[in-house]
Structure formats: C-alpha cells, structure tokens
C-alpha cells in the first residue's frame, strides 16, 4: 500500500475511533447522569460560549481600530494576531456560505497583516529580503524560462518582470518567480529569508501568509485584467515603495 494511502487510512481510523469513544461517553452520560449533571454541563457550555464571544468581540474591535489608525500598539498586538489566525478565516468561510466575496475578506486580511509587519518598523538588509513573484506575471507569449533564474528575462517590456528584475539588481534583493505554492515554500525553506515581499492574488497571499507565519510577509495583490493566472500585472511603483519602507539605507 502506498505510504500516503497508509497515512490517510491511519488518520481516518484514529478519527473514527475517537468519534466512537465520544459517542460512547455521551451515551454513558445520557444513561446515568442526573439533572444536576446536565445543568453543570450546560453551565460549562454557556461559560465557554461567553469566553469565545468576548474574544471575538475584542479581536474585532482591535482589528478595526488597527485598520483605522494604520498601526498597532503592543497592547493590541495579541488580539490582532488572534483575529488573523481565528476570526478572519471564520469570516472568510462564512462569506463563502452566504455567497459573499471571499477576496474582499482576504484583501482585508492582507491589509491588516501588512500593518502588523509595518508596525515593527524593522529594517532589513538586501540579503535578508526575498521578493516572491507568481509565474503568471510573465507574458504568456514569452519563451524564456525565468522560474529558476529571473536573470533570463530579456526585459522586452511586454510584462513587468523586467522592471522588477531591475529593482532586484539595483537593491541587491533576491527576486524569485515561483510556479506554485509548493515551489514557493521549498524556496523559502532553502533561502531562509527574514522577510518576504510577495506578489499574488488574494487567495494565494492569504494562504501563503498563514503557511509561513514565522516569517513576516508583506503582501501586494496583483491585478488580473485577463482573468486569474493569465498575464497578470502588478503596480511596480507600489512594490518599490513597499521595499523602500523595510530596506536598510
């Protein structure tokens, strides 16, 4: 049996066994408990619900205040981080259930994340920064492979890759074009940057920020005039401005 299949079967078996044990526990409680036990369990559920609700309210207030003032102080740092990890992902799922725009919520998530990173006010040397680009920025008619080496770009002007490559050459910052999420994660593990300046769509940026939570990520959302993953563009001046805010002079 394939290793991945064995792992799936093992984890599924553990989940099923846990579910059976929980059902047995609930059945035992139902059969032998008194009304006082039910009241106690209900009280615990009420208390936990109150605590979770208060945490969500506090996190939501902290996030909106942070968004309004475009900065976060040390007292709001933990509530805002909690919101990024728990509240905003839940809101994203709810947005999908109620047929709302997930990208709008993800955009807000990226914006709050950028404010958190900017609030550190830390400056990085060029060797500590990685500019990470999606391959869809490259023009579809281009025959030069730039995913292994952006230096292969001929800077013909059909896309913005050449302009971003020049930024890398002028500043000494490593610029990498990734073919997907797995390739990006492998490159990050290999290069070990202290900060990532990433360009992608809202979905990829939000998931990428969550995946590399130990490394600060500044996200820049690309424009998709031709639809997703095809001849996308990004505001190069905005990218340069973002880089200047965190680059040591």
MOVEN-V69176 format. One record per residue. N is the residue number from 1. RES is the residue in one letter. PHI is phi in radians with two decimals (none if undefined). OMEGA is omega in whole degrees, 0 to 359 (none if undefined). D_LAST is the distance of its C-alpha to the last C-alpha in Angstrom with 1 decimal. Layout:
{{N	RES	PHI	OMEGA	D_LAST} {N	RES	PHI	OMEGA	D_LAST}}
This chain:
{{1	X	none	180	56.2} {2	X	-1.06	183	52.6} {3	X	-1.03	181	50.0} {4	X	-1.13	179	48.3} {5	X	-1.18	179	51.7} {6	X	-1.06	180	52.7} {7	X	-1.15	178	49.6} {8	X	-1.07	181	50.3} {9	X	-1.10	181	53.9} {10	X	-1.11	181	53.1} {11	X	-1.15	178	50.7} {12	X	-1.12	179	53.1} {13	X	-1.10	178	55.9} {14	X	-1.09	180	54.0} {15	X	-1.11	180	53.3} {16	X	-1.13	179	57.0} {17	X	-1.08	178	58.2} {18	X	-1.08	179	56.0} {19	X	-1.11	179	57.4} {20	X	-1.12	179	60.9} {21	X	-1.09	179	60.4} {22	X	-1.13	177	59.0} {23	X	-1.10	178	62.0} {24	X	-1.11	179	64.3} {25	X	-1.12	179	62.8} {26	X	-1.12	178	63.0} {27	X	-1.10	179	66.6} {28	X	-1.14	179	67.5} {29	X	-1.08	180	66.0} {30	X	-1.09	185	67.9} {31	X	-1.34	190	71.2} {32	X	-2.00	183	71.3} {33	X	-1.45	176	69.2} {34	X	-1.71	179	70.6} {35	X	-1.11	178	69.7} {36	X	-1.14	178	67.8} {37	X	-1.11	179	65.6} {38	X	-1.07	179	64.8} {39	X	-1.11	179	64.0} {40	X	-1.13	179	61.7} {41	X	-1.09	179	59.8} {42	X	-1.10	179	59.5} {43	X	-1.10	178	58.2} {44	X	-1.08	179	55.4} {45	X	-1.08	180	54.5} {46	X	-1.12	180	54.4} {47	X	-1.09	179	52.2} {48	X	-1.09	179	49.7} {49	X	-1.12	178	49.7} {50	X	-1.10	181	49.0} {51	X	-1.09	180	46.1} {52	X	-1.11	180	44.5} {53	X	-1.10	179	45.0} {54	X	-1.11	178	43.4} {55	X	-1.10	179	40.4} {56	X	-1.13	180	40.1} {57	X	-1.12	179	40.5} {58	X	-1.08	180	38.0} {59	X	-1.13	180	35.4} {60	X	-1.11	178	36.2} {61	X	-1.10	180	35.8} {62	X	-1.09	181	32.5} {63	X	-1.15	182	31.2} {64	X	-1.17	177	32.4} {65	X	-1.15	178	31.1} {66	X	-1.06	180	27.6} {67	X	-1.13	183	27.8} {68	X	-1.24	184	29.0} {69	X	-1.58	178	26.4} {70	X	1.07	178	23.5} {71	X	-2.80	178	22.6} {72	X	-2.32	177	24.3} {73	X	-1.65	187	25.2} {74	X	-1.19	179	26.3} {75	X	-1.29	181	29.9} {76	X	-1.72	186	29.7} {77	X	-1.05	181	27.4} {78	X	-1.16	176	30.4} {79	X	-1.04	180	32.5} {80	X	-1.19	177	29.8} {81	X	-1.10	177	29.3} {82	X	-1.09	179	33.1} {83	X	-1.12	179	33.3} {84	X	-1.11	183	30.9} {85	X	-1.45	188	33.0} {86	X	-2.06	188	36.4} {87	X	-1.19	184	36.9} {88	X	-1.14	174	35.0} {89	X	-1.05	178	36.4} {90	X	-1.13	179	39.9} {91	X	-1.11	178	39.3} {92	X	-1.11	178	38.3} {93	X	-1.10	179	41.6} {94	X	-1.09	178	43.6} {95	X	-1.07	177	42.1} {96	X	-1.18	180	43.4} {97	X	-1.13	182	46.8} {98	X	-1.66	174	47.2} {99	X	1.08	176	46.1} {100	X	-1.55	181	42.9} {101	X	-1.58	177	39.6} {102	X	-1.15	182	37.7} {103	X	-1.11	178	34.7} {104	X	-1.13	178	34.5} {105	X	-1.19	179	34.4} {106	X	-1.10	179	31.9} {107	X	-1.09	177	29.6} {108	X	-1.12	178	29.9} {109	X	-1.03	180	29.2} {110	X	-1.13	180	25.9} {111	X	-1.10	179	24.9} {112	X	-1.12	177	25.6} {113	X	-1.04	179	23.8} {114	X	-1.10	178	20.6} {115	X	-1.11	178	21.1} {116	X	-1.05	181	21.6} {117	X	-1.14	180	18.3} {118	X	-1.10	183	16.4} {119	X	-1.20	176	18.3} {120	X	-1.16	180	16.9} {121	X	0.95	179	13.6} {122	X	-1.57	177	12.1} {123	X	-1.84	184	8.6} {124	X	-2.13	174	9.1} {125	X	-1.35	182	8.4} {126	X	-0.95	182	9.7} {127	X	-1.23	181	13.0} {128	X	-1.64	185	13.5} {129	X	-1.91	174	13.5} {130	X	-2.17	172	16.6} {131	X	-1.61	185	17.4} {132	X	-1.92	185	21.1} {133	X	-2.07	174	23.4} {134	X	-1.47	183	27.2} {135	X	-1.16	182	29.5} {136	X	-1.25	174	31.1} {137	X	-1.25	179	28.3} {138	X	-1.28	181	29.7} {139	X	-1.12	186	32.6} {140	X	-1.09	181	35.9} {141	X	-1.48	184	37.4} {142	X	-1.33	182	34.7} {143	X	-1.79	182	36.2} {144	X	-1.61	182	33.2} {145	X	-1.44	183	32.1} {146	X	-2.02	183	28.4} {147	X	-1.23	177	28.7} {148	X	-1.59	183	28.4} {149	X	-2.66	181	26.1} {150	X	-1.17	176	24.2} {151	X	-1.13	177	24.2} {152	X	-1.29	179	27.9} {153	X	-1.13	181	27.0} {154	X	-1.59	176	28.5} {155	X	0.96	181	26.5} {156	X	-1.38	178	29.8} {157	X	1.64	180	28.5} {158	X	-1.23	178	31.0} {159	X	-2.41	185	28.4} {160	X	-1.59	181	24.7} {161	X	-1.04	181	24.0} {162	X	-1.08	179	23.3} {163	X	-1.13	180	20.7} {164	X	-1.24	176	18.9} {165	X	-1.05	178	19.4} {166	X	-1.13	177	17.6} {167	X	-1.06	178	14.5} {168	X	-1.08	180	14.7} {169	X	-1.19	182	15.4} {170	X	-1.26	185	12.5} {171	X	-1.74	184	9.8} {172	X	1.46	179	11.9} {173	X	-1.48	179	12.7} {174	X	-1.21	177	16.4} {175	X	-2.04	183	18.6} {176	X	-2.28	175	22.1} {177	X	-1.82	183	25.2} {178	X	-1.83	179	27.6} {179	X	-1.46	181	31.4} {180	X	-3.13	183	31.9} {181	X	-1.11	181	31.2} {182	X	-1.14	179	32.7} {183	X	-1.10	179	30.7} {184	X	-1.13	180	27.4} {185	X	-1.11	178	28.4} {186	X	-1.11	179	29.3} {187	X	-1.16	178	26.0} {188	X	-1.12	179	24.1} {189	X	-1.12	181	26.5} {190	X	-1.37	185	26.0} {191	X	-1.49	178	22.2} {192	X	0.92	178	21.6} {193	X	-1.26	176	18.2} {194	X	-1.56	177	16.7} {195	X	-2.65	180	16.1} {196	X	-2.08	172	17.8} {197	X	-1.86	192	17.1} {198	X	-1.98	175	20.7} {199	X	-1.97	179	22.8} {200	X	-3.02	173	26.6} {201	X	-1.35	184	29.6} {202	X	-1.03	183	30.2} {203	X	-1.10	182	32.5} {204	X	-1.18	179	30.4} {205	X	-1.16	182	27.2} {206	X	-1.08	180	29.3} {207	X	-1.21	179	31.0} {208	X	-1.16	178	27.9} {209	X	-1.07	179	26.1} {210	X	-1.20	183	29.3} {211	X	-1.16	183	29.7} {212	X	-1.92	186	26.3} {213	X	-1.05	181	26.4} {214	X	-1.41	180	24.8} {215	X	-1.97	177	21.6} {216	X	-1.07	179	19.5} {217	X	-2.23	171	19.9} {218	X	-1.78	184	18.6} {219	X	-1.75	174	21.5} {220	X	-2.18	183	21.8} {221	X	-1.36	178	25.5} {222	X	-1.47	175	26.8} {223	X	-1.71	185	29.5} {224	X	-2.23	182	32.9} {225	X	-1.16	180	35.0} {226	X	-1.89	182	37.2} {227	X	1.68	183	37.6} {228	X	-1.18	171	35.9} {229	X	1.07	180	34.6} {230	X	-2.57	178	35.4} {231	X	0.84	177	33.2} {232	X	-1.36	181	30.7} {233	X	-2.38	176	27.8} {234	X	-2.49	178	24.4} {235	X	-1.27	184	22.5} {236	X	-1.13	179	19.7} {237	X	-1.11	177	18.0} {238	X	-1.13	178	18.2} {239	X	-1.10	180	16.7} {240	X	-1.12	178	13.7} {241	X	-1.11	178	13.3} {242	X	-1.04	181	13.7} {243	X	-1.13	182	11.1} {244	X	-1.11	181	8.4} {245	X	-1.28	184	9.7} {246	X	-2.07	183	9.2} {247	X	-1.60	176	6.2} {248	X	-1.14	181	3.8} {249	X	-1.37	none	0.0}}
